[in-house]
Amino acid sequence: MTEADISATVEDYANAASNAIEAGFDGVEIHGYRSGRDGSGDFSNDVVATTCNQRTDGWGGDVERRCRFHLEVTRAVISAVGSHRTAMRLSPWSDYLDMLMDDPIPTFTHLVAELKKLKLGYLSLIEARIRGNDDSDVAAGQDVGFLVKLWNNTSPVFIAGGFTPERARETVDETYREYDVGIMFGRHFVSNPDLVDRVKKHIEFADYDRSVFYTPKLAKGYIDYAYAPEHGIQAS
């Protein structure tokens, strides 16, 4: 991409945000660095990572220039829709497609410190529990705690990444009890139509079938998951 292309893309983000609000959305979440299928080939991933960004112009090199795209996009979106309607999603430990830097902490520390000044509506963080199409545990020393603490209750932090109900409670009530933190669930909503009740009632999640996540026009793995037996409801 030329520098003109990048500037046009920044404007596109702002226009997209404005269109979303006009369409009735409450706000927009900028996908700044993602994990898994939804992050592959994304310019926002590529530009921040030393494993990919080899530019020698104003958009690559040191940490300030590698983070410049994210910050300019965020400022443009804020200008279009307001800071309270703007959020950023980051997955600092993602190793999808070998994108993980040797040490991502300095890059993401700088980026989040600068985002903090912009008073976003919230910060969205992804724990590294995905390896390609497989689930895994968070490796020692590779959690998002350094960013939660840096954000320091500027606004809420929402964390996703394969949480069980028990791990979600532990994260909110113990690990980050001094911080305004919430837990997001994604894939498990597919296999648990009663997910909210399961969390409230300490009912174990049903496993999802990743092999049918991307199979169009099929009910299997989409609308055939059962409610927990405690509810006495069958899938239709």
C-alpha positions in Angstrom: 0.0 0.0 0.0 1.2 3.5 -0.8 1.0 6.2 1.8 -1.9 7.6 -0.1 -3.6 4.2 0.1 -3.1 4.1 3.9 -4.5 7.6 4.3 -7.5 6.7 2.3 -8.0 3.6 4.4 -8.0 5.7 7.6 -10.8 7.7 6.1 -12.6 4.6 5.1 -12.6 3.5 8.8 -14.2 6.8 9.8 -16.8 6.6 7.1 -17.6 3.0 8.1 -18.0 4.1 11.7 -20.3 6.9 10.7 -22.4 4.6 8.6 -22.7 2.1 11.5 -24.0 4.7 13.9 -26.4 6.0 11.2 -27.7 2.5 10.8 -28.4 2.3 14.5 -25.3 0.7 16.1 -24.4 1.9 19.6 -20.7 2.0 18.8 -17.9 0.5 16.8 -15.0 -1.8 17.8 -11.8 -1.3 15.7 -10.2 -4.7 15.1 -6.6 -3.6 15.8 -4.8 -6.9 16.1 -6.7 -10.2 16.0 -6.3 -13.9 16.3 -7.5 -16.8 14.3 -9.3 -16.8 10.9 -10.8 -13.3 11.3 -7.3 -11.8 11.6 -5.6 -13.4 8.6 -4.4 -11.0 5.9 -5.6 -7.9 7.8 -3.5 -4.8 7.3 -4.0 -3.7 10.9 -2.3 -7.0 12.0 0.5 -6.6 9.4 1.4 -3.1 10.1 2.0 -3.4 13.8 4.1 -6.6 13.8 7.8 -6.6 13.4 7.4 -10.1 11.9 5.7 -8.5 8.9 6.1 -4.8 8.7 9.3 -4.0 6.8 8.4 -0.6 5.7 10.9 2.2 5.8 8.5 5.1 5.5 6.4 6.8 8.1 4.4 3.6 8.7 7.1 1.2 9.7 10.3 0.8 11.6 10.2 1.8 15.3 7.3 1.2 17.6 5.8 4.7 17.1 5.6 4.3 13.4 4.3 0.8 13.5 1.5 1.9 15.9 0.7 5.0 13.9 -1.9 3.4 11.7 -3.9 2.2 14.8 -3.8 5.6 16.4 -4.7 7.6 13.3 -7.6 5.2 12.6 -8.8 5.6 16.2 -8.6 9.4 16.1 -10.4 9.5 12.8 -13.2 7.2 14.1 -13.4 9.3 17.3 -13.8 12.4 15.2 -16.6 10.8 13.3 -18.6 9.2 16.1 -17.1 10.2 19.5 -14.7 8.5 21.9 -17.6 7.0 24.0 -18.7 5.1 20.9 -15.2 3.8 19.9 -13.3 0.8 21.2 -10.2 -1.2 20.1 -9.7 -4.9 20.0 -6.2 -6.3 20.5 -4.7 -9.8 20.7 -1.1 -9.3 21.7 -0.1 -12.9 22.0 -1.7 -14.2 18.7 0.7 -16.5 16.9 -1.7 -17.1 14.0 0.2 -17.4 10.7 3.5 -17.0 12.7 2.6 -13.3 13.4 3.8 -13.4 17.1 6.7 -11.1 17.7 9.6 -12.3 19.9 8.5 -9.7 22.5 5.1 -8.0 21.8 5.0 -6.3 25.2 6.9 -3.1 24.2 4.8 -2.6 21.1 1.4 -3.2 22.8 2.4 -1.3 25.9 3.1 1.8 23.7 0.0 1.3 21.7 -2.3 0.9 24.7 -0.6 3.8 26.6 -1.5 6.1 23.6 -5.0 4.7 23.2 -5.6 5.3 26.9 -5.2 9.1 26.3 -8.1 8.9 23.8 -10.7 7.9 26.4 -12.2 5.0 24.5 -15.6 3.5 25.4 -13.8 0.3 26.3 -10.7 -1.9 25.5 -11.2 -5.4 24.1 -8.5 -7.9 24.7 -8.1 -11.5 23.5 -6.3 -14.2 25.5 -4.2 -16.5 23.4 -6.2 -19.7 23.7 -6.4 -20.4 20.0 -3.7 -22.1 17.9 -4.9 -22.1 14.3 -8.1 -24.2 14.5 -7.2 -25.7 17.9 -7.9 -24.5 21.5 -5.2 -24.4 24.1 -4.3 -22.9 27.5 -2.7 -19.5 27.9 1.0 -20.0 28.1 2.8 -18.8 31.3 3.6 -15.1 31.0 1.4 -14.7 27.9 -1.7 -13.2 29.4 -3.2 -9.8 28.9 -2.8 -8.7 32.5 -0.1 -6.2 31.6 -2.6 -4.3 29.5 -5.4 -4.5 32.0 -3.2 -2.9 34.6 -1.8 -0.3 32.2 -5.4 0.7 31.2 -6.1 1.1 34.9 -9.9 1.5 34.8 -9.8 4.3 32.2 -13.0 2.5 30.9 -14.1 -1.1 31.0 -11.9 -3.9 29.7 -13.6 -6.9 28.1 -11.6 -10.1 27.7 -12.4 -13.0 25.5 -10.6 -16.3 24.8 -12.2 -19.6 25.5 -13.4 -18.9 29.0 -15.4 -21.4 31.0 -17.9 -20.1 33.5 -15.5 -20.9 36.4 -12.5 -19.3 34.7 -14.6 -16.2 33.9 -15.7 -15.8 37.6 -12.1 -16.3 38.8 -10.8 -13.7 36.3 -13.4 -11.1 37.3 -13.6 -11.7 41.0 -10.1 -12.7 41.8 -7.4 -12.0 39.1 -8.7 -8.5 38.3 -10.9 -7.7 41.2 -9.6 -4.2 41.4 -10.3 -3.5 37.8 -13.5 -2.9 35.7 -13.3 -6.1 33.7 -15.9 -8.2 31.9 -15.7 -11.5 30.1 -16.9 -12.0 26.5 -18.1 -15.3 25.1 -18.0 -16.1 21.3 -17.8 -19.7 20.1 -19.5 -21.1 23.1 -22.7 -19.1 22.3 -23.0 -21.4 19.2 -23.1 -24.6 21.2 -24.9 -23.2 24.3 -28.2 -21.5 23.4 -28.7 -21.1 27.1 -25.2 -19.8 27.8 -26.2 -16.9 30.1 -28.2 -19.3 32.3 -25.3 -21.8 32.4 -23.0 -19.1 33.7 -25.5 -18.0 36.3 -26.2 -21.5 37.5 -22.7 -22.9 37.3 -23.6 -25.4 34.5 -20.8 -26.7 32.4 -20.6 -25.6 28.8 -21.4 -28.0 25.9 -18.5 -28.4 23.5 -18.8 -26.8 20.1 -17.9 -28.6 16.8 -15.3 -26.4 15.1 -15.4 -28.5 11.9 -18.9 -27.1 11.0 -18.3 -23.5 11.8 -18.0 -22.6 8.2 -20.4 -24.9 6.5 -23.2 -22.8 4.9 -26.9 -23.9 4.6 -26.5 -26.7 7.2 -28.3 -26.9 10.5 -25.7 -29.2 12.0 -23.5 -27.3 14.5 -25.7 -24.2 14.1 -29.2 -24.7 15.5 -29.1 -28.3 16.8 -27.4 -27.8 20.1 -29.5 -28.7 23.1 -30.3 -26.7 26.2 -28.8 -28.0 29.5 -30.9 -30.9 30.9 -31.7 -28.8 33.9 -33.9 -26.6 31.7 -36.0 -29.4 30.3 -35.9 -27.8 26.8 -35.0 -29.5 23.6 -33.4 -27.9 20.5 -35.9 -27.3 17.7 
